[in-house]
Each structure stands twice: as structure tokens, then as C-alpha cells.
Amino acid sequence: QVQLVESGGGLVQPGGSLRLSCAASGSGFRSVAVGWFRQAPGKLRELVAVITWPGTTNYADSVKGRFTISRDNAKNTVNLQMNSLKPEDTAVYYCAAKETYGTSWWASNEYNYWGQGTQVTVSS
């Protein structure tokens, strides 16, 4: 059984920072990539950042230069450091793991495991 658990969400003012963590557990867990997605009210779920097994990273244009995805293999954790937060970043953030390469890092339906999500609210 594989389980992903997000943490670190909360309420911050514009310009503030948050660090999200995604902890993976389960002996059957093997992934080629772990991504952070977000979904705001009335919008489709979108990939924010992804880190692959070799360690390469990709980011949505909207967060480039502000967000950084990283991994801690010892803790089996993937983190998302979010700086210079904007109200537009308000969403539920999900971590997801992908077992096979598929066709795209950006396709949410190709990810096999999902966390429950953590709310990030950026407001003054």
C-alpha cells in the first residue's frame, strides 16, 4: 500500500513563503517522478512542479523563479519551497507520484498515487 501525505499549507500574506512537504510510504512505492499539482476554485488541476528520478525538474511558467522542488531520499520526502507568494497561488496543493513515464509530466491522469491535498491561501 502506497500513501502520500502533504503538509505545510496555511495562510500567508502576499510576498510570504511556505514550504510544502510530501511524505511517501509503502514498500511497493517506486516512481519515475513526483509532482506538485494545484487546483483553485473553478480551475483545472495543473502541474506546478515535478522532479524526476534522475533529479531533473520542471516548473509551470507561473511559478518559475519563485518555487523550488527538491527531494530528500533519506526521509522519502519531496518538498516544494514557495517564495514570493501571490494571491493567484491560492489553491489546494496535491503531491502525486508516477510509476511510468507515460506521455507527459503535465498529465494528471498519468499519476498513480495522490495525497489528500493541503490548502494554501495567500491573502492580505
C-alpha positions as CSV (number, residue, x, y, z in Angstrom):
1,Q,0.0,0.0,0.0
2,V,1.3,3.4,-1.0
3,Q,0.4,6.6,0.8
4,L,1.3,10.2,0.1
5,V,0.8,12.8,2.8
6,E,1.1,16.5,2.2
7,S,1.8,19.0,4.9
8,G,2.9,22.7,5.3
9,G,-0.1,24.5,3.9
10,G,-1.6,27.5,5.5
11,L,-2.5,31.2,5.3
12,V,0.2,33.7,4.3
13,Q,0.3,37.3,3.2
14,P,1.3,38.2,-0.4
15,G,5.1,38.1,-0.7
16,G,5.4,35.5,2.0
17,S,6.7,31.9,1.9
18,L,5.6,28.4,2.6
19,R,7.3,25.1,2.3
20,L,5.2,22.1,1.5
21,S,6.3,18.5,2.1
22,C,5.1,15.3,0.6
23,A,6.0,12.1,2.5
24,A,5.7,8.8,0.8
25,S,5.3,5.5,2.5
26,G,4.8,1.9,1.4
27,S,7.2,-0.9,0.4
28,G,5.6,-1.0,-3.1
29,F,6.4,2.6,-3.9
30,R,8.5,3.2,-6.9
31,S,8.2,6.2,-9.0
32,V,9.8,7.9,-12.0
33,A,8.6,11.3,-10.9
34,V,6.9,13.1,-8.1
35,G,4.9,16.3,-8.9
36,W,3.1,19.0,-7.1
37,F,-0.3,19.9,-8.6
38,R,-2.7,22.6,-7.5
39,Q,-6.3,23.3,-8.1
40,A,-8.0,26.6,-7.5
41,P,-11.8,27.0,-7.4
42,G,-13.2,27.0,-10.9
43,K,-10.0,26.0,-12.5
44,L,-8.5,22.7,-13.7
45,R,-5.8,20.9,-11.8
46,E,-2.4,22.0,-13.1
47,L,1.1,20.8,-12.5
48,V,3.2,23.3,-10.6
49,A,6.5,21.4,-10.4
50,V,7.9,18.0,-10.9
51,I,11.1,16.2,-10.0
52,T,12.1,13.1,-11.9
53,W,14.0,10.1,-10.7
54,P,17.3,11.3,-12.3
55,G,16.7,14.6,-10.5
56,T,15.6,16.9,-13.3
57,T,13.0,19.4,-12.5
58,N,10.3,21.3,-14.4
59,Y,8.1,24.2,-13.4
60,A,5.0,25.8,-14.6
61,D,5.7,29.2,-16.1
62,S,3.6,30.9,-13.5
63,V,5.9,29.8,-10.7
64,K,9.3,29.8,-12.3
65,G,11.8,31.7,-10.2
66,R,9.6,31.6,-7.1
67,F,9.1,27.9,-6.4
68,T,11.7,25.2,-5.9
69,I,11.0,21.4,-5.8
70,S,13.5,19.1,-4.1
71,R,13.7,15.7,-2.6
72,D,15.1,14.1,0.5
73,N,15.7,10.5,-0.2
74,A,16.6,9.7,3.4
75,K,13.2,10.8,4.5
76,N,11.4,9.7,1.4
77,T,10.1,13.2,1.0
78,V,9.6,15.7,-1.8
79,N,9.4,19.4,-0.8
80,L,8.1,22.5,-2.5
81,Q,9.6,25.8,-1.4
82,M,7.2,28.6,-2.3
83,N,8.5,32.1,-2.2
84,S,7.1,35.5,-3.2
85,L,3.6,34.1,-3.0
86,K,0.8,35.8,-4.8
87,P,-3.0,35.6,-4.3
88,E,-3.2,33.7,-7.6
89,D,-1.2,30.9,-5.9
90,T,-4.2,30.2,-3.6
91,A,-5.3,26.6,-4.2
92,V,-5.3,23.1,-2.8
93,Y,-1.9,21.6,-3.5
94,Y,-1.5,17.9,-4.1
95,C,1.5,15.8,-4.4
96,A,1.4,12.9,-6.8
97,A,3.7,10.1,-7.9
98,K,4.1,8.5,-11.3
99,E,5.2,4.9,-11.8
100,T,5.8,5.0,-15.6
101,Y,7.0,7.7,-17.9
102,G,3.8,7.9,-20.0
103,T,3.5,10.7,-22.4
104,S,3.8,13.9,-20.3
105,W,4.8,15.2,-16.9
106,W,1.9,17.5,-17.2
107,A,-0.9,15.0,-17.5
108,S,-2.5,14.4,-14.1
109,N,-4.2,11.2,-15.2
110,E,-0.9,9.6,-15.7
111,Y,0.0,9.8,-12.0
112,N,-0.8,6.7,-9.9
113,Y,-0.8,7.9,-6.3
114,W,-2.2,11.1,-4.8
115,G,-2.2,12.8,-1.5
116,Q,-5.2,14.3,0.2
117,G,-4.1,17.9,-0.5
118,T,-3.2,20.8,1.6
119,Q,-4.7,24.3,1.4
120,V,-2.6,27.2,0.5
121,T,-4.2,30.6,0.9
122,V,-2.4,33.8,0.0
123,S,-4.3,36.9,1.2
124,S,-3.8,40.2,3.0
